[in-house]
């Protein structure tokens, strides 16, 4: 196995870009474009470890290129492809889906190989026609159809719609037992290792990727897993991150378990967006992430490529609806809106947002129609008048969390009441202190009133905090994030407790009216705190409905040496 690393010059905007080519199977080469310094991927994705864009070249008697790359790699990618093969000898370009980070260089390939045949799902071919604005040879494929490249490379196509685009297909090479999955089973993780040798190093990024992109379509994930369950898979050739080879059954098993957990929840939220229009999908995915944190099941659905019967069925199954405004010019999206209005009932909750595409359907007339039909408004309309920022992301995430909490309110009460009386009294005898966690990352900041806090280690100095998965601050509490642990003073905490325990509207400033000053890690320190500690998160443990966050303590200060920490004594253990 030979790898070629081709560097590029670093520019202020691009960061470090390299390309790696690796022979991953007979007559099969991976072209991995490594984006080392990318910090964000769409509005909902903060990246800690960069990302990669993976493309593949299969050379049988005929030649197929599976996906391309992001436009930022234009010169590097084309140079590598030309170095591997005469582009005019490439017979097929297989498009797993048309998201720009995988299809950004289709037009370049067409210029080099004008007689190439583009292979994809029907919807993908339609999308490409609007993207490249030139005629091209195409072949539409359905699930189960095959393409024989010769020399044993018989490619089978597997439909995987809505993962995470409506036009997604998998490609399986029967000779090499390689499954090409594009976004599915991937992760945003960039390093020189081609494969998944270190599962511990990768698992957090793998789950974060699933939560953001695949979890919102858990039912579609399960359908795709069903379609590939009988395949012998030696390598999963993903579109992002390392290829999967060492722990395939473990990775696929996690997808199945997470998706089953999502699909069995009582509350389902249907989120409707418009493919490739404004910021529709990005913002809807962020809302879906907030919903999913509460345990609600979520299903994303494109308004501009939907059948009326599918829309009716999804609306009928859903307890909550989220709709990103479609363009007024889209006949199909307008028809889908009419179908939704005809199918809803007054026991549902609905939330609306603008897509920021320039010709959005007006949001308030649609809001009025839902109110006339008796639906509950899940959150105030979200207006998008400029490019979404981190603050927009926080607003959408918190709106989704509010919707999920409202839908699960009866289940939460039922769970609390189900605890054995004697057991809940015993749990209530566990006493704790009172604290406020404050965190800031970029332009986003948040806070949480906390009592489940304890020192966890002496070397290094560390603390452990239990954070409910549906807390707004949870998105700022990942490995590598920093925060301040503010200790409250006995007898003088009531004002701060009252302020931080109140319910905040999505996107509201939690520090309005509270005196603070910035810590060295930029998180707010409460001026009225008895003491504070600056912390950095080093690990998280999944504990059912909470994350246990372990953090090392960097520095701290006490305001009053003779004062006591506020104590919290409970009588029952079924709430904080």
N, C-alpha and C positions, 0 to 999 in steps of 0.2 A: 504494500500500500504506500503510495507516494503522495505527498501533499506539497502544493506550491503556494507560498504566501506572497501575494503581490501587494505592496504598500502603495498608498497614494499620498500626495502632499496634503497637509492639514490646512484647511482654511478656517477663518474665525467662525463660520456658520455651520460647516459640515462636521467638524470634529474629526476623529481618526477613523478612516475607512480602509479596510483591507479586503482582499478576496482570497479564499482558500479553495483549492480543487483537490478532491480526494476520490480515488476509485473505491466505491463502496460495495460493488458486486461485479461479476463478469460483464464487460462492455457497458458499465454503468458508472458515471462520474457525477459526484455532487459538486455544485458550484455554490459555495457559501459566501455571501456578501456580509462581512462583519462590520456592524455599525457600533463601534465601541462606546461612544460617548452620548448616544441619544438618551435623553432624560424623560421624554414624554412620548406616548404613542396614542394619538387621538386625545380627546379631552379627559377621558376617564382613566387613563393609564399613566401612572408615574413609574418610571423605570429606574431600578438601582444598578442593573448590570448590562445596560445597552440591549441590543437585539441583533438578530441575523435575518437575512432573507435568503432562503435556500431554493435553488433551482437544480434541475437534474437532466443529464444527457444520457439517453439510452441508444446504443448503436448496434442494431441487429442488421439484417439485410437492408432494412429501412431504418431511418433515424428519427427519433422523437425527442423533443425538448419539452420537459415538464415545467411550466411556469417560467417567468423571467425574474425581474428584480425591481427595486425601487429606482426612480429616475435619478436619485443622487449618485447612483453607481453607474451611470450611463457609459462613461468612457472606460472605466475599469472592466465592467461586465462584458461589453462588446469586444474589448481586446482579448479577454480570456476565451470567449466563445470562438472567436476567429482563430485563436491559437490552438484550440482543441479540434476544430473541424472547419472545412469550407462551408460557410452558412448555406450555400445553394444546395448542399447535399442533405440538409435537414428536411425531411418529408412532412413532419407533423409538429405542431406546437400545441401541446395539451394545456388548456387553461382550467386549473382546478377551481378557481373563481376569479372574478374580475376586480377585486379590491386592488387599488393602485399600487400597493407595495409588492404585489406579485405580478401585475400586468402592466406596470409602468413603462416597460420597454418593448411592448408588443409592436408598436409602430416602427421601432428601430429594426426589429427582426424582420418585419415585412419589407423594409427597404433593402435589407441584405439578401432576403430570400423571398422574392415576390410570388413565387409559385407554391409556397408552403401552404399546407392545409391546417387551419386552426380547428382543433377538436374541443368541444365543450358541451355543456348542457344547453338546451334551447334558450333559456333565459340568458345564459352567459354570452351566447352568440349575438343575441339582440342587444345586450348592453355594449358589447365590443363595437358593434356597428355604429353606435352613437359616440364611442370614445375615439376611434381611429379615423373616422370620416374619410374612408377610402374603401373601395371594393376589395374583397379577399375571398379565397377559397375556404369553405368551412364544412364541417361534418358535425351534425348534432347527434349526441349519443344519449341513450337512456340506461338505466340501471340494468346490468346483466349483459349488455352488448360488449363485443370484443373487437380488438384491433390487433392483427398479426403483423409484427415487425420482422419476422423471420429469425432464424437461429434460436428458436425456442422462446423468444420474447413475445408471448401472447398477452396483451394487455386487456384486463377486464375492468369495466367502469361500474362504479357503485354510487348511486345517488345519495347525497347527504345534505338535503336542502336545509337552509337556515342555520348552518354551522360555518361561520356565523353570517354568511350571505345566502340569499335564496338560490343562488346558482351553483352551490358547491358540489363537486364530485370527487370521489376517491378514484385512484387508479392502482390496480394490482397487477404486478408482473409475475406471471405463473412460473417463469424460469428461475428467477432469483428470489421469489417469495418476499418481494419488497412491496410495501403498501405506501403509496404516496398520498398524504392526507392534507397537505397545505396547512391551514391554521389548526386543525384538530390534533390534539395530543401534543401541541407545541408549547413553547414558553418563550418569554422575552429574556434570553440569557445569552450573553456573548463571551466566548473564550475560544482558545485554539483547539479544544477537545472536540472532535467530531461526534463522539458518542456519549451516552449517559453513564459513564463509568462510576460516578460518585452520586448515588441517589440522595444522600443526606444533603449535599451541597445544592441540589436542584429542586428538592421537593417543595420548598416554600414558593419559589417562583412558578412552579408547575401548578400549584393550587391557586395562586393569585391569578394566573392566566385563565384557569378554568372558571373561577368565580366571576371574573369580569366579562369573559367572552362566551363561554360555553354554558355556564350555569343558567343564564337567562333562557336557554332553549333545552332544558333537561330532557323533555320528551323527545326532541329531535336527536339528542345524543343517544338515548336508549334505542331509538329506531335504527340509527347508524351502527351501533354496536351489534344489534341483532343481525344486520346484513353482512357483517364481516366475521361472525363468530365461528364459521366453519373453515375459514381460510387459515392456512399454515403461514404464519408471519414471522420472518426472520429479522426483518428491519422495518421500522416505521420511519419513513422519510418525511419528516415534518417540514413545514414552511418557515418556522421560526425556531431558533435554539438548536440544541444538539439533536442528532438523530437517535432514535430509541432502538436499542439492540440488547442491552444487558438485563433490563428489568421490564420487558414488554408486558408480561402478564400483570405485574404490580401496577404499572401506570394505567393500563386499560381497566384493571379492577377498581382503581380509585375513581376513574370516570364513572363507572357503573354504579358504585356505591353512592357517590355524591349525587348522581342524577336520580337514583331511586329515592333517596332521601328528599330531594326537591320535589319529585313528582307525586309523592304520597301525601304531601301537606294538604290541609283542608282548603286553604285560601289560594286561589289562582288569580294572578294579575296578568291581563293581556295588554301588551304594550305595542301600539301601532306606530310605525314610522314610515318614512319615504326613502327608498333606496337612492343613494347618490344625489341627495338634495339638501343643500345647506348643511346644518349641523344636526339634522334630524336623528340619524342613527346614533351618533356619539352621545347626544344628550339623553336619549331614551335608554341607552345602555347604562348610563350613570344612574338614572332613576331606578332601573332594574336592579342594579347592584345594591342600592339602598333598600329596596323591597326585600331582596333575598336575605339580607342581614337579619331580618325579623323572622325568618323561617317560612315566608310566603313563597309559593311556587310562582315562577315568572315565565312568560312565553312571548318572545318578540315576533312580530308579524309585519311584513312589508305591505303597505297599502297599494303600492303601484304594481304589484305582481301577484295579486291574490284573486282567488275564485270566490264568488258570493257565498257559496255553501260553506267553504272553509271559514270565512269570516263569521257567519251566523253560528256555526258550531262552537267556535272559540269564545264568542261573546256569551253564548248560553252557558258555557262551563265556568265562566269567570265571575269572581266576586268584585274585582276592581278592574278599571280600564284606564289606560294612559294613552293619550293621542297627541302626536306631534303634528302640527298643522301641515297639510299637503299643499303643493302649489295649486293655484286656482285653475291652471291650464291642464292638469292631469285628469283626464276623463275617468280613467280606471280608479284613481284615488278618490275622486268625488263620488263615484258609484259605491266604493267601499264605505265611505262615510254614511251614505244613505242606508246601506245595509246595517251598519252599526246602530244607527238611530232607530231603525225598525226592530232591532233584536234586543235592545236593553230593557231592563226593568228597574223599578224604584228601590230595590234592595241593594243595588250596586253602588259603588263609589267611583267617581271619575276625576281624572286630573288632566289638564290641557297645558300644552306648551307650544311656543312658536318654534319654527325650525330655522329661522334666520336665512332663508333661501332667497329672499327678495320679492317673492310673489305669493307669500303665505295666504291661505284661506283666513279671513278675519276670525280671531279667536273668540271675541265676546258674543257674537250672534250664536255660535255653536254652544258656548257656555249656557246661554239663555235657554236653548232648546233642551239641553240636558236637565236644567233646573225645572223647566216646565214638565218634564217627564218624571220628576220626583227623585232623581239621583242625588246622592250626597257628594258634595265637592271635597275631594281628597286633599287638595292644596290649592292655594290661589293660582291663577294663571301665571305661567312663567314666560316673561317677555324677553325675546332675544333680539337686541338692536345692534349688537356688535359681535366681534369674534369672541367666543366663549373663553373665559379665564378660569383660573383655579377657584375664584369665588363663585363663578357660575357652576362649576363642578360640585362645589360644596352645597350650593342651593339645591341642585337636582338630587344629589345623594340624600340630603336630609328630607326632601319632599318624598322620595321613595320610602324612606324609613317611616315617616309619618303615616303614609298610606298603609304600609305593611302592619304597623302597630295597631291601626284602627281596625283592619280586617281581622287581626288575631286577638282582639280584646277579649272575646268570650272564651277562647281557648286558654288564654293566659289566666283568667279568673278560675277556670275549671282546674287547671294544673295546680294552682295555689291551694285550692280547697281539697285536692286529692291527697295531700301529705297527711300521714298518720298524726293524730293529735298529740300523742305522747312524744313522738319523734320531733315534731316541729317545736315543742316546748323545750326539748333537750338541745336542739340546734340553736334555739334562741338564747341559750346561756353562754354562747361564744361571744365575748365582748371584743370590741375593736376601738380604734381611734377614729377621728374625723379629719378628712383631707379634701383638698381640691386639686385635681390634676389639670394643668394648663399646658397647651402645646401649640406650636406654630411651625408651619412648613410653607415656605414661600409667602404668598399673600393670604393664606388660609390659617385661621387660628380657632381654637375651640377649648372647652373646659368641661369638667365632669366632677360632680360631688361624689366622693368615694369614701367607703368605710372598710372594704375588704382589701387592706394593705398590710404588709408585714415585711420585716427585714428577712432576707433569705440567705445571705452569705456574709462571711467576714473577709475572705480572701478569694476573689476581690469583694469589695463592699458592694452588696447588691440588695435590691428590694423586689418583692413580687406583688403584683396588683391584679385583681380579677376585674375584667372589663366585659360587660355584657355585649354580645355581638351586635345588638341593635342600637348601641350608643353612637351618637354622631361623631364622637372623638375617635372611634375605633379606626377610622381610615387614616388617622395620624399616629397610630400606635403599631407600626410594623418594625421589623428588625432594621436597625440603623437610624430610626427616628429618635428624636430627643424631646424631652418634656421637663416640666418642673413639678415636683411634688410639694405642694404647699400644706404645711401642718397648721391646723386651726387651734386656737387657744380656748381652754376651758372657760366658760362663762362669757365669752366674747365672740362667739361664732354665729349667733342667730341671724344677723343681717346678711352675712355671706351665704349661709345655708339657704335662707329664704330666696335670695336672688338666684342662686345656681340650681335650685330645685324646681324653679318655675318652668313651664313649658315654653320653649322658644319657637317662633315661626321659622320655617326653613330659610336658611341664609341670614338669620338675625345676628347682630353683634352681641355675643354673650358677655362682653366686657363693658358695655355701655353703662356709665354711672359708677363703675368700680375703679378705684385707684390702683394702677399697676406701674411697674417699671420693667424694662427688659433684662432678662438674665443673659449670661454670656452665650448661651445657646439660642438666644432670641425669643424664647418662650416667655410669656408674661409671669412676673412674680407679683403676688398680691401684697399690697402694702400693709394690709392688716394681718398678714399671716404671722404666726408665732415663730415659724422657722420655714426654711425651704431647702430643697435639694435638687440639683440639676442632674438628670439621669439620661442614659442612652440605652435603648432597647437592644438586647443581644439575643433573645429567643422568645418564642411564643408557644404555648401548649394549648391544644384544643381540649376544652373541658365542657363539652355539651353546649349549653347556652351561653357560656362565657369563654373568653380567652384569659389564660393566666400569663401575664406579661412579666418576664424577668428582665431587670435592667441593672446595669452597673451605675453606681453613684459617682459623679465626677467631682462635685464640689457642693458646699452647703453653708448655711449661716443661720444662727439663732438670734432672734431679736430681743427676747427676754429670757435670761438664764434661770430666773426663779419661777417662771410660769409653767403651768401644766398643759399637756396635750388634751384637747377635748376628747372625752370618752363617750362611747356609744354602747348602751346596754339595751338589749332587746328582750322581749318576753317570748316571742315565737320566731321560728326560723324560716318562714315562708316568704319573707320579703327582707329588704335591706334594713 
